Amino acid sequence: MRRTVFNEDHEAFRETIRAFIEAEVVPVYDEWFAAGQAPRDFYYKLGDLGIFGINVPEEFGGAGLESHKFEAVLYEETARAGVQFGGSGVHVLLALPYIKMLATDEQKKRFLPKFVSGEEMWAIAMTEPGTGSDLAGMKSTAKLSEDGTHYVLNGAKTFITGGVHADRVIVCARTSAPTADDRRHGISLFAVDTKSEGYSVGRKLDKLGLKTSDTAELAFVDVKVPVEDLLGEENKGFYYLGHNLASERWGIAFGAYAQAKAAVRFAKQYVQDRTVFGKPVAHFQNTKFELAACQSEVDAAEAVADRATEALDAGELTPAEAASAKLFCTEVAHRVIDRCLQLHGGYGYMNEYPIARLYADNRVNRIYGGTSEIMKSIIAKDMGL
């Protein structure tokens, strides 16, 4: 089937990204993997390449586009090469929508030029130890000072992707207590400068996968946050968080599909090169049937991912549709990558092979952005069940 989601501009971008990955990432990726993070100066290269400014208005140094299709190309090309761009994904996919939606003109002038260049890397801090997905149960607080010039932030966050290298973090904290009939009330969002006194980065967490993406624990002890760094209105943070869930889940869905597609590519190449009993592994009927079955699943996931991309760009992707796309694509990726690893035999379990890293990287897709079980609940509710 011929894809229609991408045009000539996207394909030209693809060629640029593929060449960049081959020149700047592949030769040093093993070093990043061993270190557990990409180097900070790599993000300046992404800024120079224009990666961070695609969806940023031209007046702030961006390209002024309103499309997620270039991000989709990035997902496909990084997966194809078996690499990750460190923690930069959260910078664009998660943090930028909040800046564009909530920042004042003054804030955009302060934040966006440095965002585009990579001078300031952003992360978002929602999850807290002991609360997990229950954001309404967060304990971090931000109290307005008596003179009204700043908030005093206290609390802790965990599982913060990009948290080690971040220069600004969108921190969710309580500015007032929940009400009797709405425990989600009272949460606000702040663009916190990580150089602030009392702000500290705790452990860099040792994850199963996504090894080059730094993930950290954060702590705040009497951190002074200027009132000018409040994003949006006080106490409406929970609403803001829900507003961007569709795009976040689209990103996970498309990334999972891209990983599944890459897994088939890796397995096909391996079975053609690997010889057993005097014949290429690809010669055996079981190999052909396994890869054919995987390819059919990838084709279906591609169709779902592309449809979700078109809907997102048109502003029509509903929460239930995003949940459906995430559920389907992540479950397909889980099955396909597992079967492709099996075709590698013992070598599939070695981290020197991209299929092993892909297997570990993929596992979190069914957890973050809302677990598969949560996705099913959203879909069922939309069905009137």
Disulfide bonds with the S-S distance in Angstrom:
none
